[in-house]
Amino acid sequence: MEFTFVQNSGTFAYEYEQNGERLAEITWAEKDGVMHMDHTYVSDQLRGQGVAKKLLDAAADYARTNNLKMHAICSYVVASFEKSDAYDDVKA
């Protein structure tokens, strides 16, 4: 599964589309070196396949590559940060 990186005037995302339909995404806004993780969506078609984690991992890799921190706003990201220490290096 490959995600597309999207940047639209201050907002960023990793998206997964199939046949022109967006089936999954994670979005954020960047300010002062911090990614404000505000939304994660996975369609019912893809649920249970670990897609949300893959999206979060892609965003965390982006943060690491660009020397950014991540502030969890979205409930999925908040829960993931609480459950795992895999993201400790990028937590704001």
Beta strands, then each sheet from edge to edge (+ up, - down):
strand 1: 4-8
strand 2: 11-18
strand 3: 21-31
strand 4: 34-42
strand 5: 69-72
sheet 1: 1+ 2- 3+ 4- 5-
end
